[in-house]
């Protein structure tokens, strides 16, 4: 590999990485960046600076600016099938949708009469259902949200039908469920557990589940045990490779769970997303900064 930030562990990585491009720091001076999403309508990206309670917008050649001054300590973002922005709010303890007219609609803020913990990351399935993780990071201290009592009996992964409001637990055996993403054909759901953040013996792995017809998950098993740091957030490419955050940067796993290679990043990475007209750009949120590069792979929507 020509670039010093790329480390190959498997020949398959050579076509996934792009060996002749730099890893560029495009923004810095923040506290904790996370929740990146690509907005294809305008060819720009958004991300959260959770402790500073801001969402930033960045477009190649134009730079960064504040997009939302009061996102209620938002974290993860994604788009629904109409291109509307879905946000996980720590302080708001809710999942919201930005409507086409710019207004914000609360999609869900409770389950069985109890407030959610602090929704963290979110993905939308092709049938429109919204799947999100609900660990307690946003209510443990005031830093990333607001210190509050936990009302839920655990930290769950939920599936929400935004049309009917039906919400149900799809996974309940996580300490701190965090990033989540479907395989390209949506037959698999990957969910990371970052329980090690508050317990040295806690989990730091990615689990994978079979997705049933009615959205039920089964056959949960460990897909990857992280060796350096944790998998806070991840995305898949169209060939089913998993691009995940970790302590040293980004690690890429094959669909079979082989670690193919790494993109070394100078700061601890929280999350990443693909973007650009060809879906071959990678935006990486990493502690105080955001980094940008091109890859050989094509990301999933
Ligand atoms: Mg996260």
Boltz pocket constraint, residues with backbone or C-beta under 6 A from the ligand:
constraints:
  - pocket:
      binder: B
      contacts: [[A, 34], [A, 75], [A, 76], [A, 120], [A, 121], [A, 178], [A, 179], [A, 232], [A, 233], [A, 270]]
      max_distance: 6.0
